[in-house]
Amino acid sequence: MATAWEFIGFVCRTISTFNQLVDTVTSEAVLFVLLAPLWLNAFDYIVFGRMIYYYIPDKKIAGIKAEKIATIFVLMDILAFIIQVAGGVMSENGGNSLITIGLNLYSGGVALQQIFILCFISLIIIFHRKMLRGEVVQGRHDWKRLLYPLYATLLLITLRIIYRIIEFANGGLAVLNDNEVFIYILDATPMLFGMVIWNIWHPGRTLVGPDSEPPKVLSRRVIKSNARRAIRREEHEARKERRAAVKGSPSSIIMYRSDGTN
């Protein structure tokens, strides 16, 4: 999704240059380019959740289950996404005062995204320390293949966030707005490298086997339901065995004869 949005954004940007006096797809170009990194960010969150499930024996970090890591941070990402969309739309479709408000709102959404990334990095550091101490599932020592790409992509996203915050300083009148080369060096290039990194060190080549991803919610429900049925079945069989044992015991035979029914 990040690649697709970035590609669509720059295609729209190219189309808009053919007739710069008419606002054809300029707004779409800006929005797609501004929001594409959020998809890369969400991918990092999902990969880390699967790494916790795959490498850590108790499948949790800092008391948070692996299945919930991605959910928590993706929801945070969605919040930052909504704020940035609102700011981006206002900055592209409003008067001067509304444009300033939109740029400030977008900058706030980007800053919020970076705060979430810093919280996320703190969990990655805890994970890294666990791996260095050998607190890893036996036989799974290839965690560096994913950890370092994770660090790298988060660093690239942070570089891009810093650029965007500086670009939109002072209501979008910063020097970075006057020279288009900066958007290619400080926005497009970090995103390109981030996508290339995950294509080279794709998680699917490292996280393999039954623990490669947490069970789906539906799967967990099915597992729990099957477990409950198995327990009820075992309890039923145990009750039948107890009844059979009681009927066949000597004491039951004596009681049977003492009633005079034999």
Summary of the structure (lengths in Angstrom):
residues: 262
radius of gyration: 28.9
end to end distance: 81.9
largest distance: 111.4
contacts: 768
relative contact order: 0.10
helix: 78%
strand: 2%
